[in-house]
Amino acid sequence: MTKKTFTLLSALTFFWANSFGQAELQVIHNCADPAASVVDVYVNGNLALDDFGFRQATPFLNLPSNTNINIGIAPGTSNSVNDTLVNFQVSLNANERYVALASGVLNPAAFASNPDNISTSFGLQVLSGIQTSSQNPANVDLIINHGSTDAPTVDVVARKAGIILDDAAYSNFSNYISVPAADYVLDITPGNDNNTIVASFEAELTALAGGTAVVFASGFLDPTQNQNGSSFGLYAALTSGTVVMLPTTSVAHLQVIHNAADPAAASVDVYLNGTLALDDFAFRTATPFIDIPGDVTINIGVAPGNSTSVNDTLVNFAVQFTNGETYVAVANGVLNPGSFASNPDGISTGFTLFLESGIRESALVAGEVDFKVVHGATDAPTVDVVLSNGGPILVDDAAYSDITPYLNVPAASYSLDVTPGNDNSIIVASYTADLSSLAGGSAIVFASGFLTPANNQNGEPFGLFAALANGTVVPFQLSTSLNEVNQGTGVTVYPNPVNANGSLTISGEIDNEVGLDIINTEGKIVRSVILNAGITNFTIDLSNIASGIYLIRTIDNKSQSVQKLVVR
């Protein structure tokens, strides 16, 4: 018998004539078996879809309702309904809308088994309650099907939006998922491990506001074990019958922080693979998190802020970012270490990138703030960061270039003391860190600048700063207590701050002999005097004492007092 060629119009006329009401049905071909790459579909013995290809879909068809319908699937070379390989009996309700998705393989024994031991036999899944428009006109409503026979239970994670499909095994349909019409990266991960990305796809949904789609996982994870069938992919069937392939992608997320205190690098241009990415990027500024290509080598070039092309770069770094991972890159150090003070711990201070993965864009707990601390002050020794007034050590023995693990604290205001790593009794500097408005947020806290600017080309002085996920950089304020004196020894020191090469005046009624030491940030005494009893005023010459932060310690036979001294 010669193969009949029915047009869609003739099929619809047949359905209408034999129905007592209508249902709407969209058919999607997602059977990856190479033997079923093209099929003919018969409805109640009549050819309805001729040469229906793998990963194709129909628009919504009007079908008879409230009656049994026989849907037969035959090879694309069929001549009649007698050539059907499988048949399915369905009954559709009037005024209801359905999708029928064909998936599986004709001979499961000839293909890889499903990892969850689910049958992969060729089948037709019919799902009701299908929408042709979204509930919210600003959103896109998606329904997702796991249609890859050799893939295990998976999650679908939309970056920046979270898990949109949880623990879906082969053949599972999701409920409708409504998302804002935007562009997304969708990661396919094992259901029990969202840190392992099987594949990533771009979903450009911006133009689909008000619409819907059926998104289906398709093909084989390992084609070589499945008769070299089509490889795994994500596809979206629109209501018009158009099927859109979601392209694979490899994207990492990166925040860049400029913390190189060298005055010659106060403003830089940053090139990525020869293209200008950051123009006039200033010291102590940060980018928000940006998408960058993953799993390929990227050349990051840093040039002066007045550069005209990538040929002006001063230093270049070849970096590879892993798909799906989130990073921070902190530009740090000085261009010519020989022209600056050496690091007290002997660590190289050459210009470099501190690159850290596993960065969080938000806190793990809603009421907390998650942050890492970066020691980025080239001339500062190993330090601790301690909660003031005898609080616990938050950062222990951090040397230049160290990056701490994540710290988690309630969103509140804190007083922090920076001390030498081996002596928490000497406070180098104290800061107020107001984190009360950052609940649920994250930050990179970085020590920045020079303890002794005069020995470092008069670069910016030491400070603590926090780069938030949106790119805002917030300075921590020097505690007001820095300029206050513990009056235990009855000694007052002024002015404070004081100019380098100036002088300090010591005043007070001194009943007993008092020893006074000026101590630098490494804990070394740089000036020491004895104040005899009865002295009311005394002047200390600060010649040859460089600008920076110091401690003034006074001790008598009854008490000890410590205050900060800022020499500028």
N, C-alpha and C positions, 0 to 999 in steps of 0.2 A: 504494500500500500504506500502510495506516495505521501510524504510528510505534508501535513496541512500547515498553512501559515495564517494564523489568526492575528488580526490587529487587536490592539488594546480596546479599540472601540467595539469591535464585534464581541469581545469577551464581556465587556461591560453590558452590552445589549442583552447577551445571554443571561447574565446574572440578574439583571433587572426584570426580565420577563419571567423568571422562575422564582421570584422572591415575594414575600409578604411583608416587606419592610427591609430596611437596609442596615448593614454594619459597614464600618470602614476598616480596611486592613492594609498595612504596609508590610511588604515582604523583603527580608534582607538575606542575602546569600553569604553565609560565613562558614561554609564547609571547606576546609583547607585541603582535603584529600585531592591530590592531583587528578584522580579519576573523575572527580565531580567539579572540575574547574569551570565547566560550562554545562548547564542542565536545561531541560525543558520542564515546564510546570503545567500539569493538567489539573483542571478543576471540574469535578463531576464528568470526567471523560473528555473534556474539551481543552484544547491547547490554549492556555492563558498567557504564558510567558515563554517566548521562543529564544533559545540561546542565552539564557540568563546567567551572567558571569559571576565568578567569585568576587566578593566585595562590591557587589552592586545591590541597589535597592530600588523598589518601586515607589512612586508617590502613593498616596492613600487611594485605594481602590474601593468602589462600592460593591459589596457582596450580599447575597441573600442571607437573611437572618432567621433564627428560630427553625432551622432545618439542618440536617446533617449535610456536610460538604466533604467530599472526598478530594484531597489534594495529593496528587501523584507526582513523584519526581523521577524523571527519566534522563538518560544521557542526552547531551546536546544533539546527537545524531538520530534521535528517535524519529520513528515514522508514525506512531500512534500511541494511544494510552496503553496499549498492550506491552510497550517497551518500558514501562515504569519499573524502577528498582525498589522503591518504597512508597507506601501510601499511608496517609494520615487522615483520620476522621475528626473533623472539628465542627462545632456548632457555635454560632456567633449570635449575641443578643442584639436586638434592634437598637439603633441609635447609640451603639457602643463603638469605641475606637480601639483597634488592636494593632500589635506588631507581631509578626511571625518571623522568627529568626532560625534559619537552617544552619546547623553546625554538626560537628563530629566527623567521623570517618566511616567509610563503607565497610571496611574489614579491620576492626580494631587490632586483631592479632598481627597485622602487618605494620603496625605503628607502635611508637613508644607508649607505654602505659601512662595513665595519669598518676602523678605523684601522690594524690590523695585517694587513689583507688576508686575514682568515680568512673562510671561507664562512659566511653567516648564513642559509642555507636551513633551513627548518623541519626539525627532527630530534628524535630520541628518544635520549637518552643513558642507558644502563643501566649502573649501577655496582654491583659486588658488595661483599661484606664489610661490609655495613651493620650497625651496632650499635643495640640498643634500650636499652642502659644503659651508663653510663660505666665505664671500667676501675677508676677510683678513685671510691668513693662520695662523696667530698667535692668532686669536680670535675664539670665538664660537658664532654662530648666533642662537638666540632663538626666537621662537614665542610662546606667552603665551595665554592660554585660561582659562577663568573663567567658570568652569563647575560644581560648587557646588550650587545646587538649593536653599538651605536655607541660603546662605551667602549673605550679602549685598554688595554694591559697595565697592571695596577694592583697596588698593595700594599694590604693591610689592616693597619692599625697600631692596636693596643690601647694607649691611653695608659697609662703606668706599667708596661706589660707588654712592649712592643716589637712587632716585626713578627710577625703570626701567619699572614699569607699573602704570599708573596714572588713578584713577577713573574708574576702570573696573567693570562693572555690569555683572551679570550672562549672559552667552552666548557670551560675548565679546571676540574677538581675538585682540591681539596687532599686531602692525607692527613688522617687524624683529628688534631685539635688538642685537647689536654686542658688546660683552664684551671680555676683555682679558681672555685667558685660564688660570684660577686660581680657587682657592677654595673660596667660598662665603658663608656667612650666609644671607639667605633671610627671611625678616620679612613680614608677612601679617598683614596689618593694615587697619582700616576703612579708606575709601577714604578721609574723612575730618579730620582725627586725626592720624598723624603718630607717636604720642607719646604712643598710645595704641596698643600693639602688641597682635594680636589674636593668632598667632602661628609663630614659627621660624623653618627654615629648613636648613640643610647643602646641598650645591650644589657644589660637587667636579667636577669642569670642567677642571682641569689641563690637564687631558689626552685626552680631546676632541678638542684640537687645530685643526683648519681647518674644524671642523664638525658643524653639526646643530642638533637641537632637537625641538620637540613640547612639551612644558611644560604645563601641565594641572592641574588645581585645581579640586579635585575629592572628592566625598563622602559628608557627611552631617556634619554640625557643631554640630547639636544636633540629634544624631541617635535615641534617645528615642522618639522624635516627628516624626520620619520618618521610622516606621516599623523596628527599630533597624538595619537599613542599615549600610553600612560601614562608618567609621568615616572619617572626613576631612583629606586630605593629598595632597601633591604635587608630581607629577610624571612627568617623562620625557620620551617621545617616541623617540628613535633614528631611524635613517634612515634604520637600519637593521631590525627594528621591535622589538628590545629589549626595554622593558619598565623598567625604573629604578625608584625605590621609593627614593625620597629625604628624608632622615631620619630627624625626628624632633630633635630639639636641644634647649638647653637653655644656652645661652652664654652671659656673661657680659664682659665689657672692663674695665681694671684697669691700672692705673699708680701708681707706688709706689715711694715715695720720702723719703730718709733717712735724717731726720733733728734732730736726737737725739744727742745733743752736749756732752753728758756724755763721757769722754775719754774712759771709759770701753766699750762703744758701738761704738767706732770709725769704726769698721768693724764687720759686723754681717752676719750670715747665716739665711736665711728665708726658713721655711718649710711650704708647703701647704698640709694639710691632710697627714702629715708624710713624704712627699717626698721633697727633697731639691730642691727649686725653684730658690733661689738667693744665690750664693756662694760668700763670702767675699764682701758683699754689703757695700760700704764705705759711711761715713758721707758726706753729700752734694752731693750725686749722685742720679740719678733717672733712672727708667726703661722707655722705650717707653710704649705705651699702649699694654697690652697683653690680650689675651682671657682667661677667667676663667669660670668655670661652674656657671651657674645661677640657682636660685630657690632651691638651696641646701645649707646646712650649711657647711662652710669650716673652718677648724681650721688653723689659721695662727700662727706659732710658730717662735719666734725670739731667736736665739742662738748665742753664741760668734762665731767670725770668724773662730776659729780653731775647731769648733764642728765636731764630728764624726758621729752623728746620731741625730734623732729627740729627743732622750732622753736627749740631752744637752740643750734643750730650756730653756730660762730664764723666758719668759712670753709667754702666749698663748691667742689668741683672737678668739672667735667663731663668724663668720660673714656670713651673707646671702646676696648675690648679686642678684638683680632682672634681669631677662632675658631682654637683649636689652639695659640695662642702662649702663652708662659710669661713672666711679668713679675715684677719687684720694684717696690714703691712704698715709698720712704723718706720719711717725714714729717720735715721739717727746717725749720730757721729759727726765728724768734721772732715773736711776735704783734705787737709794737710795736717795730720796729727803732730808733726814736728813743730808746728807753730802754736800749739796749744799745750796746756798743762796735761801731763800724763795721768792716766787713771791710777789711783792709789793702790789698786789691787793688780796692776800690771796687765789689765785687759785692753785689747786693741780698741781704739776709739775711731778708727777709720770709718768713713761714711759707708753706711750699709742699710739693708732692710731687715728689720726684725719681723719675720713672717710666722704667724701663729694660726693654726687651724682650729676647728671646733668652736668657733666664736658664736655667741648667742646674740640674737637681736632682741630678745625679751627675756625676762626672768622666768625661771621654772615655776616659781610660786608667785601668785598674783600680788601679795602684799609685801614682797621683798624686792631688793635690788641685787642683781648679779653683776659682779665686776672682776676684772683681772687688773693687776697692777704691773706696770712696766717701769723698770729702773732705767731711765734714759738720760741721766745727768753724767756726762763723761768724766768730770773731775770729782765725783762723789764716791766715797768708799762704800763698802758693804753696809747696809742699813737695815734696821727694823722699822716697822710702822706699828705703833702701839696706841690703843685707845687711852686717852688722857686720864689722869688721876688714878693711876694704878690699874688701868684696864688691861685686858689680854692683848697679847701680841697678834696682830692681824697678818703681818708680813714678817717672816723670820729670815734673817741673813740673805737679803737680796743684794746681789752684786750688780754692777752695771751690765746691762743687756739681759738680765733675768726677767722672765715673765711668769707671774704666779699662776697657779690653778685658780679656778673661779672661787670667789668668796661670796657668800650670801648673807645679807643683813636685812633686817626690817627697814622699811622706808622711814627714816628719821634723820635728825641732825646729829652729827658726831664731831667730837674734838679729837684730832689725831696728832700724835707726836712722832716725829722722825728722829730716830736715835742711831748712834753707831751700832753695828750688829753685835758687838761684844760688850756693850755697856748701855743699858737702858736708863741709867741714871743721868746721862748727858743728853739733853734734848737739843737737837740741831735746829729744828723748826717745829712750830705747831700750827695746825690749820683747822679751820671749821669747814666741814664737809656737810652741806645741807642736802640730804637725799630724800627729804620728806615728800617731795612732789614727784618722785621717780618710781612709785610703786608699780611693780610689774615690768620695769625697764631694765636695761643693762647698760654697761659703760666700760670703757677702757680708761683706767686711771694711769696717768703717766707722769713720772718725775721728769722735769724739764729744766733746761738752762744750766748755768754754771754756779757752783758754790762760791767761786772766786772769780768774778768777771774780769778783774784787772789782770789776771794771769791768762785770760782767754779772749784776747782782742776786744775786751769790754763788751762781750756778748751779753745776752739777756740773763738776769739773775735767776737763781734756783726758784722753782715753784712746783706746785702740784696742780694738775689739770685733769678734767674728765671729758672724754669724747663720747657723746651719746650716739645711739644707733642712727639718729637722723642727721648726724654730721655736726651738730652743735657742740662746741667746745666750751666748757664751763670752768673757770678758775676756782680753785679752793682758796678761801680767804685766809691770810695769815691771822692767827688768833689775836684778838686785842690784848690778851694777857702777855704777849711777847714784849710789850713795852712797859709792863708793870713789874715792880720789884717786890719780892718777898722781903718784908722789913725785919726779918729775924735778927739781922746784925745791925740794924739802925743805919744802913748806908743807902744813899740815893745816888744814882749815876745819871748824868745828862750831858749833852743832848743825846737822844736815841730815837731815830738813826743819827749817825754822825758821819761827817765827810772824811774820806780817807786823807791821811796826813794831817788831820786836825787833832783836837785834844778832847779828853773827857774830864769832866769835873766831878769829883767825889765829895759829897757833903753829908753831914749828919753828926750827931753827938756820939762819939765813939768812946765807950767806957773801958773797953779792953782792946788789946792788940788784935788787929784784923788782918788776915792774909787775903789778898785779892789777886785772882788769876784770870787772864783772858785766854780762852781755850778755843781752838779752831774746830772745824767739823770732824777732823780726824782724831779729836781727843787730845791733841798736843797743846801744851801751854806755850803761848807765843809772847806773853808779857806777864811778869809776876812782880808785885810790890807788897811791902808791909806797911800798914797804916797804924801808927802808934796811937795809944790812948790819948784822948784830949784833942785830937785833930778835928777840925770842923770843915775844912775845905782842902782838897788835894787835886792837883792836875796831873793827868797821865798823857804823855806825848804819844800819838799814834803813828809817828813816822815809821815807814817801812812795813806797816800793817796793811795788807791788801784789802780791797773791798770784798765783802762777803758777809756771812752770818757767823757770829761768834757767841760764846757763852761768857758771862762774867760771874765768877764764883767767889763769894766772900765767906770766910770762915773765921769765927772766933772760938773762945773756949766754951761757949754755950750753944751755939747754933750755926747753921749753914744756910746761905741764901744763894739762889741761882736766878739769873735773868738773861734774856736775850740781848744781844748787841748787834745792830745792823750797821755795817760800815759801807758807805756807798761812794 
